[in-house]
């Protein structure tokens, strides 16, 4: 088994009377790919935000590369160090990029912030090549790029700091199906080349099937099933996991029956 790069233990987070995350624990191995699936409100995105540091857990611990991320980061140096450990790619690449800043400037600013005092020209070219853009895109603004190209820029920016873990929160949900496939293939290639660990947050079981080794199914803030992706999707044990699989449109699909099953669950 690969060494764990990310360990999450007993996470809890409440918002008023709502338990958004309720005793969530899991491990991601170095170079592994773990999917967290569930419907809206299942707690998957809140879990991701706690791991990245955008939310604080009420209880529990997040450990990255054997270092506990306890409490809020103290000072600029610690915030930057944590950012280099875990990066996040969001669903909407246009909103996550400054519309006034070129692709090259986005990457240069990230590198300057984390690795000051060095020449970044070669690294910028390397990152653009790594995500399949090339130097022709360097001068482009976000509005001049397609959705898939913008998401490649967001991935390049995240990779610039060489994180141990990349959290992808519905990172291909806003893309056309053909573009989704291109970005997922790109991510698979990058994982093979770098050994980075992926945490995919998604409602799309097709994405999970393609790119994850292990999967966690969440409902109402809790993990209801987990295991190897192939086993969970082929032979689910929990009724909610079976319901998610039955909800995927296909010949003979019965949306009324699925809605009734969901109400009864």
C-alpha positions in Angstrom: 0.0 0.0 0.0 1.3 3.5 -0.8 2.1 5.8 2.1 -0.9 8.0 3.0 -0.5 11.5 1.7 -3.8 12.6 3.2 -5.5 11.4 6.4 -8.9 12.7 7.5 -10.1 11.6 10.9 -13.5 12.2 12.6 -14.4 15.5 10.8 -17.5 17.2 12.0 -19.0 20.5 10.9 -22.4 21.9 11.8 -24.2 25.0 10.5 -26.9 25.8 13.0 -29.0 22.6 13.3 -27.6 21.1 10.1 -24.8 18.5 10.4 -23.0 19.2 7.1 -20.1 16.8 8.0 -20.7 14.1 10.6 -17.7 11.9 11.6 -16.0 11.6 8.2 -12.7 9.7 8.1 -10.7 8.4 5.1 -7.2 8.0 3.7 -5.7 8.9 0.4 -2.5 7.2 -0.6 0.4 8.9 -2.4 -0.4 8.9 -6.1 -3.9 7.6 -5.5 -7.2 8.9 -6.7 -10.2 9.0 -4.4 -13.8 10.1 -5.3 -16.3 11.5 -2.9 -19.8 11.3 -4.4 -23.3 12.3 -3.3 -26.2 14.6 -4.1 -26.3 18.3 -3.3 -26.3 18.7 0.5 -24.5 15.4 1.1 -21.5 17.2 2.7 -18.9 16.4 0.1 -18.0 20.0 -0.8 -17.8 21.1 2.9 -15.5 18.2 3.5 -13.3 19.4 0.6 -13.3 22.9 1.9 -12.2 21.8 5.3 -9.3 19.8 3.8 -8.1 22.8 1.8 -8.5 25.2 4.7 -11.5 27.3 3.4 -13.6 26.0 6.3 -12.8 25.1 9.9 -14.0 21.8 11.3 -15.7 21.7 14.7 -14.0 18.4 15.4 -11.5 16.1 13.8 -8.2 16.3 12.1 -6.7 16.6 8.7 -3.1 15.4 8.2 -1.1 16.0 5.0 2.2 14.2 4.5 2.2 13.3 8.2 1.7 17.0 9.3 -1.5 17.9 11.1 -3.3 21.0 9.8 -4.6 22.1 13.2 -6.5 25.3 13.5 -6.0 28.3 11.3 -2.7 29.0 9.7 -0.6 31.5 11.7 1.0 34.1 9.5 1.8 34.4 5.8 4.5 31.8 5.7 2.3 29.1 7.2 -0.6 29.9 4.9 1.7 29.6 1.9 3.2 26.3 3.2 -0.3 24.9 3.6 -1.3 26.1 0.1 1.7 24.3 -1.4 0.5 21.0 0.3 -3.1 21.1 -1.0 -4.5 22.9 -4.0 -8.1 23.1 -5.3 -9.6 23.3 -8.7 -13.1 24.7 -8.8 -16.1 24.0 -11.0 -16.2 27.3 -12.9 -12.8 28.1 -14.3 -13.9 31.6 -15.4 -14.9 32.7 -11.9 -11.6 31.3 -10.5 -9.4 33.4 -12.9 -8.9 37.2 -12.9 -10.5 38.3 -16.2 -7.9 41.1 -16.5 -4.9 38.8 -16.2 -3.2 36.8 -19.0 -2.4 33.1 -18.6 1.3 33.8 -18.3 0.7 36.5 -15.7 -1.5 34.1 -13.6 1.3 31.5 -13.5 4.0 34.1 -13.0 2.2 35.6 -10.0 1.7 32.2 -8.4 5.3 31.2 -8.9 6.5 34.6 -7.6 4.4 34.3 -4.5 5.6 30.8 -3.6 9.1 30.8 -5.0 10.4 34.3 -5.0 13.8 35.3 -6.3 14.1 32.8 -9.1 13.6 32.9 -12.9 10.2 31.4 -13.7 10.3 31.5 -17.6 11.2 27.8 -18.0 8.7 26.7 -15.4 5.9 28.6 -17.0 6.6 27.0 -20.4 6.8 23.6 -18.6 3.4 24.1 -17.0 1.7 25.3 -20.2 3.1 22.2 -22.0 2.0 19.9 -19.1 -1.6 20.9 -19.4 -1.6 20.8 -23.2 -1.8 24.6 -23.9 1.6 25.5 -25.2 3.1 29.0 -25.2 0.6 30.3 -27.8 -1.9 30.6 -25.0 0.4 32.6 -22.8 -0.8 36.0 -23.7 -4.5 35.2 -23.8 -7.1 36.5 -21.3 -9.7 34.1 -19.8 -12.4 35.5 -22.1 -10.4 34.5 -25.1 -10.2 30.9 -24.1 -12.7 28.0 -24.2 -14.1 26.5 -21.1 -11.7 23.5 -21.4 -8.7 25.8 -21.9 -9.7 27.9 -18.9 -9.9 24.8 -16.8 -6.4 23.7 -18.0 -5.1 27.1 -16.9 -6.7 26.5 -13.4 -5.0 23.1 -13.3 -1.6 24.6 -14.3 -1.9 27.2 -11.6 -2.6 24.5 -9.0 0.3 22.4 -10.2 2.7 25.3 -10.2 3.3 24.9 -6.4 3.8 21.1 -6.7 1.1 20.1 -4.3 0.9 16.7 -2.7 -2.9 16.7 -3.0 -5.1 18.2 -5.7 -8.8 18.6 -4.8 -11.1 18.8 -7.8 -14.5 20.1 -6.8 -16.9 19.3 -9.7 -13.9 20.3 -11.9 -15.4 19.0 -15.2 -19.1 19.5 -14.5 -19.4 22.8 -16.4 -17.7 21.3 -19.5 -19.1 19.6 -22.6 -18.9 15.9 -22.6 -16.1 15.7 -25.2 -14.1 18.4 -23.3 -14.7 16.5 -20.1 -13.0 13.5 -21.6 -10.0 15.5 -22.7 -9.5 17.1 -19.2 -9.9 13.8 -17.4 -7.4 12.2 -19.7 -5.0 15.1 -19.0 -5.5 14.6 -15.3 -4.8 10.9 -15.6 -1.5 11.6 -17.5 -0.5 14.2 -14.9 -1.1 11.8 -12.0 1.0 9.1 -13.8 3.9 11.7 -14.4 3.9 13.4 -11.0 2.5 10.9 -8.4 0.2 13.6 -7.1 -2.9 12.4 -5.1 -6.3 13.4 -6.4 -9.5 14.0 -4.4 -12.5 14.2 -6.8 -15.7 15.8 -5.4 -18.5 15.0 -7.8 -22.0 13.8 -8.3 -21.1 12.2 -11.7 -20.6 8.5 -11.3 -19.1 8.4 -14.9 -16.3 10.6 -13.7 -15.7 8.4 -10.7 -15.7 5.3 -12.8 -13.1 6.8 -15.1 -10.5 8.4 -12.8 -10.7 7.0 -9.3 -9.3 4.0 -7.5 -11.4 4.3 -4.4 -14.8 5.9 -3.8 -16.7 7.3 -0.8 -20.4 7.7 -0.9 -21.8 10.5 1.4 -25.4 11.2 2.4 -26.6 13.8 5.0 -23.0 14.5 6.0 -22.0 10.8 6.7 -20.2 8.2 4.8 -22.6 5.4 4.0 -20.3 3.3 1.8 -16.7 3.2 0.7 -14.3 0.9 -1.1 -12.6 0.2 -4.4 -14.4 2.0 -7.2 -15.0 -1.0 -9.3 -16.6 -3.0 -6.4 -18.8 -0.2 -5.1 -20.2 0.7 -8.6 -20.6 -3.0 -9.7 -22.0 -4.4 -6.4 -23.1 -1.6 -4.1 -24.1 -2.6 -0.5 -26.0 0.5 0.6 -29.5 1.3 -0.7 -28.5 4.9 -1.3 -25.5 3.9 -3.5 -27.9 1.7 -5.5 -30.3 4.6 -5.8 -27.5 6.8 -7.1 -26.7 4.2 -9.8 -30.3 3.8 -10.7 -30.7 7.5 -11.1 -28.3 7.6 -14.1 -30.5 8.0 -17.3 -30.4 4.9 -19.5 -32.9 2.8 -21.6 -35.8 1.8 -19.3 -35.0 4.6 -16.8 -37.9 5.2 -14.4 -37.6 8.7 -12.9 -40.9 8.5 -11.1 -39.9 5.2 -9.5 -36.5 6.6 -8.5 -38.2 9.7 -7.0 -40.5 7.5 -4.9 -37.5 5.3 -3.8 -35.6 8.5 -2.7 -38.6 9.7 -0.6 -38.8 6.3 1.0 -35.1 6.0 1.8 
